Every structure is written in structure tokens, then in C-alpha cells.
Amino acid sequence: MHVTVLLPGVLRSAAGGTSKFELEMTAPATLGDVLDVVAGRYPLLERRLRDEQRRLRRYVNFFVDGEECRRLSAEDTQLSDKTEIQIIPSVAGG
């Protein structure tokens, strides 16, 4: 099963400068499974995405094929072949 992960500029340095990477996952797979693979490849990125209990950080948005994952099943969101995951940190300021 093929999954594409897209990163914005602010997270790229934690992933070796890449804006996009492809993963081959064994089906069935969830968003949490993808993040486990990401944690192994990019430990600095992992700390920006999940907390110490491995829960999604509140200020990071994960879109699975265009749908915000918290409206689906969060980490347990099931993925399909050719899923695209876009990770976008929240922006605050004033």
C-alpha cells in the first residue's frame, strides 16, 4: 500500500529537508502506523507531531486525503492505497 506524506516548510528541517516522502505500508494501515514509521526515520519530526504518550499534538493538523483526521478516527484513521497525508502545524499570532 502506497502512502505519500507532505510536509510544510516549517517541518522540513526535522525531516532532512524533504517536502514529501513516500512510504510502502502493509494493509491494513492507520495514520498511527504511518507515524510509527516516520518516528523511526525522522525522530526529530516525531517529537513535533506526537507527544510523549504518542498522541497527536493538538497544534498539528493531519489531513488524510483532504479530511482533517480528528473528524475521522484520529490516529486510528484507516488508510487506503495511494493515500495522501498532509501535515500542517497551526499558526498563532496576533
C-alpha positions in Angstrom: 0.0 0.0 0.0 1.5 3.3 -1.1 1.2 6.4 1.1 2.5 10.0 0.4 3.3 12.3 3.3 3.5 16.1 2.6 5.4 18.5 4.9 5.3 22.3 5.0 8.5 24.3 5.1 8.4 24.7 8.9 8.7 20.9 9.4 11.1 20.1 6.6 14.3 20.6 8.6 13.2 17.9 11.1 12.8 15.5 8.1 16.2 16.1 6.5 14.9 19.0 4.3 12.4 16.9 2.3 9.0 18.3 1.5 7.4 14.9 0.5 8.2 11.3 1.1 6.6 8.0 0.0 6.0 5.0 2.2 5.1 1.5 1.4 2.8 0.2 4.2 1.3 -3.2 4.8 -2.5 -3.1 4.6 -4.5 -2.5 6.7 -2.7 0.6 7.9 -3.7 3.6 10.0 -2.4 7.1 10.4 -0.8 5.9 13.7 1.1 3.2 11.8 2.4 5.8 9.3 3.6 8.0 12.2 5.3 5.0 13.8 7.4 4.6 10.5 8.0 8.4 10.5 9.3 8.1 14.1 11.8 5.5 13.1 13.1 7.5 10.1 12.8 11.1 11.5 12.9 11.1 15.3 13.1 15.0 15.3 9.9 15.1 13.3 8.2 12.6 15.5 8.7 15.0 18.5 6.9 17.8 16.6 4.0 15.5 15.7 3.2 13.4 18.8 3.6 13.9 22.5 5.3 11.6 25.0 2.2 9.3 25.1 2.3 9.1 21.3 -0.9 11.1 20.9 -1.3 13.7 18.1 -0.2 17.1 19.2 -3.2 19.5 19.5 -1.5 22.2 17.4 -0.7 20.0 14.4 -3.3 19.2 11.8 -3.2 15.9 9.9 -5.2 15.8 6.7 -5.9 12.3 5.2 -6.9 12.7 1.6 -8.1 16.2 2.4 -10.1 15.4 5.5 -8.9 16.5 8.9 -8.2 13.3 10.8 -9.8 14.4 14.1 -13.1 14.4 12.2 -12.4 10.8 11.2 -10.7 8.5 13.8 -7.6 10.5 14.7 -4.6 8.1 14.9 -6.9 5.1 14.1 -8.0 6.6 10.8 -7.8 3.8 8.2 -5.7 4.4 5.1 -6.2 3.1 1.6 -3.7 2.7 -1.3 -2.4 6.0 -2.6 -3.5 7.9 0.5 -2.0 11.4 0.8 -1.3 12.7 4.3 -0.7 16.4 4.6 0.7 17.7 8.0 0.1 21.3 8.8 1.1 23.0 12.1 -1.4 25.5 13.5 -0.3 29.2 13.2 -0.9 31.5 16.1 -0.1 35.2 16.5 -1.7 38.5 16.7 
